[in-house]
Amino acid sequence: MSRAALTLGAALTLLTGMSTSAHAASGLFIYREASSGSDIVWGDPANGVCAPLTGGGATIVRNRTDTRAVLYSDQFCINQSDVANPGDELFFGGALPRSVQFG
């Protein structure tokens, strides 16, 4: 009986100790859409999630979060193009980033 209780306790510890949601970067991520020139602001974006940048990509990226943002030249986070560390402001002219992933 004590072995079953120990196994159950260990299983419950694992289940309650693991979060089912992704951690989020704290702060704002701001980018300027190439097509409209509008600034898009994301608050506390989730880590580990590939997020497409709308409007044909970003001409300016401002990473005001506490987490590194990896930028990609495609919408599926496959071809890495740049990295925006916390506090970075990046300007793009030629190949624009089209997606981002934090973490």
SETOR-819096 format. One line per field, with one value per residue: residue number from 1; x, y, z of N, C-alpha, C in turn; residue in one letter. Coordinates in Angstrom, 1 decimal, decimal comma, always signed. Layout:
n (NUM ...)
n_c1 (X ...)
n_c2 (Y ...)
n_c3 (Z ...)
ca_c1 (X ...)
ca_c2 (Y ...)
ca_c3 (Z ...)
c_c1 (X ...)
c_c2 (Y ...)
c_c3 (Z ...)
res (A ...)
***
This chain:
n (1 2 3 4 5 6 7 8 9 10 11 12 13 14 15 16 17 18 19 20 21 22 23 24 25 26 27 28 29 30 31 32 33 34 35 36 37 38 39 40 41 42 43 44 45 46 47 48 49 50 51 52 53 54 55 56 57 58 59 60 61 62 63 64 65 66 67 68 69 70 71 72 73 74 75 76 77 78 79 80 81 82 83 84 85 86 87 88 89 90 91 92 93 94 95 96 97 98 99 100 101 102 103)
n_c1 (+0,8 +2,0 +3,8 +2,2 +1,0 +3,2 +3,9 +1,6 +1,8 +4,2 +3,4 +1,4 +2,9 +4,5 +2,5 +1,2 +3,4 +4,2 +3,7 +0,9 +0,7 +2,6 +5,4 +5,6 +7,2 +8,1 +6,9 +6,9 +6,6 +7,3 +6,5 +6,9 +4,6 +5,3 +3,6 +1,6 +2,7 +2,0 +2,4 +2,6 +1,7 +2,6 +1,9 +3,6 +4,4 +4,1 +6,5 +8,4 +6,6 +5,7 +5,2 +3,6 +4,5 +2,5 +1,3 +3,1 +5,6 +8,2 +9,5 +10,7 +11,8 +11,2 +12,3 +11,1 +11,0 +11,9 +13,1 +14,9 +14,3 +13,9 +14,1 +12,7 +12,9 +10,8 +7,3 +7,0 +8,9 +11,4 +13,7 +16,1 +16,7 +17,6 +18,4 +16,8 +17,8 +16,8 +15,8 +16,8 +16,6 +15,8 +16,4 +15,1 +15,6 +16,0 +15,6 +12,9 +11,9 +9,5 +8,4 +8,4 +9,9 +9,9 +12,2)
n_c2 (-1,2 +1,3 +1,7 +2,1 +4,5 +6,2 +6,1 +7,3 +9,8 +10,8 +11,0 +12,9 +15,1 +15,5 +16,2 +18,5 +20,2 +20,8 +23,2 +23,9 +25,9 +28,1 +29,9 +33,4 +36,2 +39,1 +42,3 +44,6 +43,9 +45,4 +46,1 +47,4 +47,3 +46,4 +46,9 +48,7 +50,5 +50,8 +50,5 +47,6 +46,3 +44,0 +42,6 +41,0 +38,5 +35,0 +32,5 +30,3 +30,0 +30,2 +33,1 +34,7 +37,7 +40,2 +42,0 +41,9 +41,6 +42,9 +46,2 +47,6 +46,6 +46,5 +45,3 +45,2 +43,5 +41,1 +39,0 +37,2 +37,6 +35,7 +36,2 +35,4 +34,7 +33,7 +32,7 +30,6 +30,1 +28,9 +29,6 +31,3 +34,7 +36,9 +38,2 +39,7 +41,0 +41,7 +45,0 +45,8 +47,6 +47,2 +47,8 +47,2 +46,8 +45,4 +42,1 +41,2 +40,4 +37,8 +36,3 +35,5 +34,2 +33,8 +33,3)
n_c3 (+0,0 +0,8 -1,2 -3,5 -2,7 -2,6 -5,3 -6,5 -5,2 -6,3 -9,0 -8,9 -8,0 -10,3 -12,2 -11,1 -10,8 -13,4 -15,7 -17,8 -19,6 -21,8 -20,8 -20,6 -22,2 -20,5 -20,9 -23,8 -27,3 -30,3 -33,6 -36,9 -39,6 -42,9 -45,1 -44,3 -42,6 -40,0 -36,5 -34,6 -31,5 -29,1 -26,0 -23,4 -24,9 -25,7 -24,9 -27,0 -29,1 -32,5 -34,1 -36,7 -38,5 -39,4 -42,3 -44,4 -43,3 -41,1 -40,9 -38,9 -35,7 -32,3 -29,4 -26,4 -24,3 -21,7 -22,9 -25,3 -28,8 -31,6 -35,0 -38,2 -41,7 -43,0 -42,6 -40,9 -38,9 -39,7 -41,3 -39,9 -39,5 -37,9 -34,6 -31,9 -29,1 -25,6 -25,3 -27,8 -30,9 -34,2 -37,6 -40,9 -44,3 -46,8 -47,0 -45,2 -41,8 -41,2 -39,2 -35,7 -32,7 -29,3 -26,6)
ca_c1 (+0,0 +2,8 +4,4 +1,2 +0,8 +4,4 +3,8 +0,6 +2,3 +5,1 +2,7 +0,7 +3,9 +4,8 +1,4 +1,0 +4,6 +4,4 +2,7 +0,3 +0,8 +3,9 +5,8 +5,6 +8,2 +7,5 +7,2 +6,3 +7,3 +6,7 +7,1 +6,2 +4,2 +5,9 +2,6 +0,7 +3,5 +1,4 +3,1 +1,8 +2,3 +2,2 +2,3 +3,9 +4,2 +4,4 +7,8 +8,3 +5,5 +6,0 +4,1 +3,8 +4,4 +1,5 +1,6 +4,3 +6,9 +8,5 +10,6 +11,4 +11,5 +11,6 +12,1 +11,1 +10,7 +13,0 +13,5 +15,4 +13,3 +14,5 +13,4 +12,8 +12,6 +9,5 +6,2 +6,9 +10,0 +12,3 +14,9 +16,4 +17,4 +18,2 +18,0 +16,6 +17,9 +16,1 +16,2 +17,3 +15,8 +16,4 +15,8 +15,2 +15,3 +15,9 +14,8 +12,2 +11,5 +8,1 +7,9 +9,3 +9,7 +10,6 +12,7)
ca_c2 (+0,0 +2,5 +1,8 +2,7 +5,9 +6,9 +6,3 +8,3 +11,1 +11,3 +11,3 +14,2 +16,1 +15,8 +16,9 +19,9 +20,9 +21,2 +24,2 +23,6 +27,0 +28,5 +31,1 +34,6 +37,2 +40,3 +43,6 +44,8 +43,7 +46,3 +46,0 +48,2 +46,5 +46,9 +47,3 +49,8 +51,5 +50,8 +49,8 +46,6 +46,1 +42,8 +42,6 +39,7 +37,4 +33,6 +31,9 +29,0 +30,0 +30,9 +34,1 +35,5 +39,2 +40,6 +43,2 +41,7 +41,6 +44,1 +47,1 +48,0 +45,7 +47,0 +44,3 +45,8 +42,4 +40,6 +37,8 +37,2 +37,3 +35,2 +36,6 +34,5 +35,3 +33,0 +32,7 +29,3 +30,0 +27,9 +30,2 +32,4 +35,9 +37,9 +38,1 +41,0 +40,8 +42,6 +46,4 +46,1 +48,2 +46,8 +48,3 +46,3 +47,4 +44,3 +40,9 +41,5 +39,2 +37,5 +35,6 +35,7 +33,3 +34,2 +32,2)
ca_c3 (+0,0 +0,8 -2,6 -4,3 -2,3 -3,1 -6,8 -6,7 -4,8 -7,3 -10,2 -8,6 -8,0 -11,6 -12,8 -10,6 -11,0 -14,8 -16,2 -19,1 -20,5 -22,1 -20,1 -21,4 -22,1 -19,9 -21,6 -25,1 -28,6 -31,2 -35,0 -37,9 -40,7 -44,2 -46,0 -43,8 -41,8 -38,7 -35,4 -33,9 -30,2 -28,4 -24,6 -22,8 -25,9 -25,2 -25,3 -27,7 -30,1 -33,7 -34,4 -38,0 -38,4 -40,4 -43,1 -45,3 -42,6 -40,3 -41,2 -37,6 -34,6 -31,0 -28,4 -25,0 -23,4 -21,0 -23,5 -26,7 -29,9 -32,8 -36,2 -39,3 -43,0 -43,4 -41,7 -40,1 -38,0 -40,2 -41,7 -39,0 -40,1 -37,0 -33,2 -31,2 -27,7 -24,9 -25,5 -29,2 -31,9 -35,4 -38,8 -42,0 -45,6 -47,9 -46,6 -43,9 -41,0 -41,3 -38,0 -34,5 -31,6 -28,1 -25,7)
c_c1 (+0,9 +3,5 +3,5 +1,0 +2,0 +4,4 +2,8 +1,1 +3,3 +4,5 +2,0 +1,7 +4,3 +3,7 +1,2 +2,2 +4,9 +3,3 +2,2 +0,3 +2,3 +4,2 +5,8 +6,8 +7,5 +7,9 +6,5 +7,2 +6,6 +7,3 +6,2 +5,9 +4,8 +4,8 +1,8 +1,5 +3,0 +2,3 +2,1 +2,5 +1,7 +2,7 +2,5 +3,7 +4,7 +5,8 +7,5 +7,2 +5,9 +4,9 +4,5 +3,7 +3,6 +2,0 +2,8 +5,6 +7,1 +9,7 +11,4 +10,9 +12,0 +11,3 +12,3 +10,7 +12,0 +13,6 +14,0 +14,4 +14,1 +13,6 +13,7 +12,3 +11,3 +8,5 +6,1 +8,1 +11,0 +13,7 +15,2 +17,2 +18,1 +17,8 +17,9 +16,7 +17,1 +16,7 +16,7 +16,2 +16,5 +15,6 +16,1 +14,8 +15,1 +14,9 +14,2 +11,9 +10,0 +7,5 +8,9 +8,9 +10,6 +11,1 +14,2)
c_c2 (+1,3 +2,7 +2,5 +4,2 +6,7 +7,1 +7,4 +9,7 +11,7 +11,7 +12,7 +15,3 +16,5 +16,6 +18,3 +20,8 +21,4 +22,1 +23,7 +24,7 +27,5 +29,8 +32,2 +35,5 +38,4 +41,5 +43,6 +44,5 +44,5 +46,1 +46,9 +47,4 +47,2 +47,5 +48,5 +50,9 +51,6 +50,0 +48,9 +46,3 +44,8 +42,9 +41,2 +38,5 +36,1 +33,2 +30,6 +28,9 +30,8 +31,8 +34,8 +37,0 +39,6 +41,7 +43,1 +41,7 +42,9 +44,9 +47,6 +47,0 +46,3 +45,9 +44,9 +44,8 +42,1 +39,3 +38,0 +36,9 +36,9 +35,5 +35,6 +35,1 +34,7 +33,1 +31,5 +29,1 +28,9 +28,6 +31,5 +33,5 +36,8 +37,5 +39,5 +40,6 +41,9 +44,0 +46,8 +46,7 +47,9 +47,4 +47,4 +47,0 +46,3 +43,2 +41,2 +40,3 +39,1 +36,7 +35,8 +34,6 +33,7 +33,0 +31,9)
c_c3 (+0,0 -0,5 -3,5 -4,0 -2,7 -4,6 -7,1 -6,3 -5,8 -8,6 -10,0 -8,6 -9,4 -12,4 -12,4 -10,7 -12,4 -15,2 -17,6 -20,1 -20,7 -21,3 -21,1 -21,2 -21,4 -20,6 -23,0 -26,2 -29,6 -32,6 -35,9 -39,2 -42,0 -45,0 -45,6 -43,1 -40,4 -37,7 -34,7 -32,6 -29,6 -27,0 -24,1 -23,8 -25,3 -25,7 -26,1 -28,8 -31,3 -34,0 -35,7 -37,8 -39,6 -41,2 -44,0 -44,6 -41,8 -40,8 -40,0 -36,5 -33,3 -29,9 -27,0 -24,0 -22,7 -21,6 -24,9 -27,7 -31,1 -34,0 -37,3 -40,6 -43,6 -42,3 -40,8 -39,2 -38,4 -40,5 -40,9 -39,7 -39,2 -35,6 -32,6 -29,7 -26,9 -25,0 -26,9 -30,0 -33,3 -36,6 -40,0 -43,3 -46,7 -47,5 -45,2 -43,1 -41,1 -40,2 -36,9 -33,5 -30,4 -27,3 -25,9)
res (M S R A A L T L G A A L T L L T G M S T S A H A A S G L F I Y R E A S S G S D I V W G D P A N G V C A P L T G G G A T I V R N R T D T R A V L Y S D Q F C I N Q S D V A N P G D E L F F G G A L P R S V Q F G)
***
